[in-house]
Every structure is written in structure tokens, then in C-alpha cells.
């Protein structure tokens, strides 16, 4: 996997491609936790736990509702985190065509908003990015 870390002061930014399927959220959570562990003064522990949950929800939504490839861009500076998850689907509604929604789920974006993050969806060259920005 290609990994890029830019840390010339603030913010620390990391971009990684994610594997398809169930391992994507695990890799994304682990990556975000590592960045926050490298900069403990930038993010209080309770906020770090919220950020890991936000990362997990965004990646899980991408894997469940969009085609790959998937990638995580994570940026951290004191008082703010940016989480962008990209996927290969240009569909901005987050629904894969032809895929029925089960009775489970459907709360991920509400959880992210309840944690205080602002959410954005942006088309990009090969699909879209779903972006969450959390400030504290």
C-alpha cells in the first residue's frame, strides 16, 4: 500500500488506500489511532475515541454503499481533525444501485453528526469523497 505522511508542523496529514471489504475499517481505525498517538497533545483522549468511531462509520458506509477503490485521508491539528473517505462511485446519495437496504444500519451519518462533526460530500476524479470535520 502507498502511504504518504506530511508533517511539517501542523497539520499532520496521512493518505492511504484501503483494502476492499471488511478489513478496510480496521485499517482505517488503526491508521487514525496511530496518527493521534504520535501527536497526543493535539487531541484529547475522549475526542480521539470519537474520531476513531467517525473513521469507522465513514469507511464502513463506503464499503457497504459504494464501489471501490477506497482511500482514507486523515488530517490532524490541535483542535481539529479532517477525515475524508474516497470511493469509486460517483453516486452522491451513497446508495449502490440495485442493492437493497437491510433493516439494520442507517445510523452511521447520524452518529457522526451527533458527535459534532460537519459532513460534506464532494465529487472527485474517480468517484467521491465523504468528508467529516470535527473541531473541539
Secondary structure in CASP SS format (residue, H / E / C, confidence):
PFRMAT SS
TARGET T0000
AUTHOR 0000-0000-0000
METHOD secondary structure of the structure
MODEL  1
X C 1.00
X C 1.00
X E 1.00
X E 1.00
X E 1.00
X E 1.00
X C 1.00
X C 1.00
X C 1.00
X C 1.00
X C 1.00
X E 1.00
X E 1.00
X E 1.00
X E 1.00
X E 1.00
X E 1.00
X E 1.00
X C 1.00
X C 1.00
X C 1.00
X C 1.00
X H 1.00
X H 1.00
X H 1.00
X H 1.00
X H 1.00
X H 1.00
X H 1.00
X H 1.00
X H 1.00
X H 1.00
X H 1.00
X H 1.00
X H 1.00
X H 1.00
X H 1.00
X H 1.00
X C 1.00
X H 1.00
X H 1.00
X H 1.00
X C 1.00
X C 1.00
X H 1.00
X H 1.00
X H 1.00
X H 1.00
X H 1.00
X H 1.00
X H 1.00
X H 1.00
X H 1.00
X H 1.00
X H 1.00
X H 1.00
X H 1.00
X H 1.00
X H 1.00
X H 1.00
X H 1.00
X H 1.00
X H 1.00
X H 1.00
X H 1.00
X C 1.00
X C 1.00
X C 1.00
X C 1.00
X E 1.00
X E 1.00
X E 1.00
X E 1.00
X E 1.00
X E 1.00
X E 1.00
X E 1.00
X C 1.00
X C 1.00
X E 1.00
X E 1.00
X E 1.00
X E 1.00
X E 1.00
X E 1.00
X E 1.00
X E 1.00
X C 1.00
X C 1.00
X C 1.00
X C 1.00
X C 1.00
X C 1.00
X C 1.00
X C 1.00
X C 1.00
X C 1.00
X C 1.00
X C 1.00
X C 1.00
X C 1.00
X C 1.00
X C 1.00
X C 1.00
X C 1.00
X C 1.00
X C 1.00
X H 1.00
X H 1.00
X H 1.00
X H 1.00
X H 1.00
X H 1.00
X H 1.00
X C 1.00
X C 1.00
X C 1.00
X E 1.00
X E 1.00
X E 1.00
X E 1.00
X E 1.00
X E 1.00
X E 1.00
X C 1.00
X C 1.00
X E 1.00
X E 1.00
X E 1.00
X E 1.00
X E 1.00
X E 1.00
X E 1.00
X E 1.00
X E 1.00
X C 1.00
END
